[in-house]
C-alpha cells in the first residue's frame, strides 16, 4: 500500500537500517505484512502506529530478538548481527527486574564497560574512574549506589540510556522508552534523546505513541500498521489523512493543550 | 586420629556441607532473580524418580541415574516451553507430579531398597559416601568457577534477557548452561538435604542476603556466608542431637533469615529516624 502523499528519503546516503519485505505472524495473526524501510545514517526516526501495529515486533526483528517468517534486515550496512550488535545500543520498554536482585546502578553500568571482564572483582573506585570518562551527564551519576529495582520509571530509563551509550553505539534503538514515565518526565526524556542525537551524531530509531514528541524532534516518521502506511517528515505524516491510514480510525494530532509557537502547526496531540 | 575414624561419617557430611551449601547459595542469587525457584523444586522432585529407577536397575549408588533423570526433566521443561504454548508453571507442575508419581510407582516394586530410597526424601548425613563426597567437591569447584567465569553474562541475563542478547551474550547457550549446572547442583545436594528441602538451601540464603545487602556483590558474599553457616551449623546440630540433617540445615538457614530480617527492620527504622532528624535540623 503506497500513500500517494508519501515522500521518500533522499537516496545515496549510507543506510543505518535497511529492512526488506519483512513478514511475521504470531499463530494465525499477521503482525508484519511486508514491511520495508530505509533509514539513512544520522537521522532521528520515529516509528508510530496503534497498539498491535507491529512497531515493537519490527524493532525486535531488526535486533534478532525475533525471527521473521521471511524478509531481511541489515543494520549499519552489515547483515551479520553478531558483528554489528557491538555498534548498536538498545533501550527496552521496561526492565522486569525482580526486587530480590540487589544489583546497583554502578554494578549494572560496569557490565557494559569494555574494560570490565568481571564486575565482581572490580573495586568501586576503579569502576567509577572508568565511568567518569564514558558516562554521559544525563542525571545518573548521583544514583550509582541505588539498587536498580528501587528506581523510578524515569530514573530507570536514564540508566538504560546511559548503559546503551557506554558502548559508543552508532545506532540507538529505543522501544517506547517513556512507558512508565510520568508526563513531565516524558517531555524531558525526549529532549534528552534529541540532545544525545545532536551531540553524538548517531542514528536514533524510536518507537513511540506520542505524536507531539514525534512532531517536535523526529526528522523522519514511519507510520506503521502491519505495513508502512505512510512515511515522511513529521509535518507530512501528521496530516490527518495519513494518520487515518496508519491508525485505521480518524485521529487528529491537532488537540490543543497549550500553544507552543516553536512548533510548526503548534500541535500537541496524543494518540 | 581415633576420633576422626570414629566420626568419619560426620567428617564426610561436614565436608559435603562445606562444598554444597555455598554452591547452592551462589546459584540461589540468580535463581531468585530469574524466578526459577519452582524449576529447582521440579528437578529436585524428578530426581526421586531417577533414584527409584537406579535402585530398580540394580545400582547400589543411584547418583548417576538420578542426575541423568533430572537433566532429562530439565531438557523436557525447556523443550516444552519452546515448542508449545503452555505456561512454564503448567509445564513444571506437570513434570513434577508426573515424575513423583513415576518414582513412587517404581518404589512400590522395589525389594529391599525402600529404606535407602526414603533417605533421599529427607537427607541422611550418614549416607554420604567417599565417592559422593569427591563428586560433590569436584562439581562444586567446577560449577563455582564456571559461574564466576560467566558472571558478567549471567548478571546481565538475570537483569534483562533482551539486553543481554544485544550486548552479544549467547542467551540460549547461557540459559542451557545455567539450567544444567542448577540441575546437577540440586541433584548432588539431595543426598545431604533430601528432595523435600533442597530448594530451601538455594532460596533462603539468597533471600536472607537480600535483606541486608546494599549491592549485588554483597548479596553474593552474604548468601555464601549464610549458606556456609546453615550447612556447617546444621550438620553440627544433627550430630549433637541425633536429628535429621535436611530439616536441621533448613531450619538453621531460616533462623539466620529471621536475624537478617530483624537487622533490616532495625536499619530501616534507624534510617527513617536519622532522616527525620536531618529534616528537623
Interface residues (C-beta under 8 A of the other chain):
Chain A: X60 X63 X64 X65 X82 X85 X86 X88 X89 X90 X92 X95 X96 X97 X98 X100 X101 X102 X103 X104 X106 X107 X108 X111 X112 X116 X117 X118 X119 X120 X145 X147 X148 X160 X163 X167
Chain B: X29 X32 X33 X34 X35 X148 X151 X152 X155 X156 X158 X159 X160 X162 X163 X165 X166 X167 X168 X206 X207 X209 X210 X213 X214 X215 X216 X217 X218 X219 X220
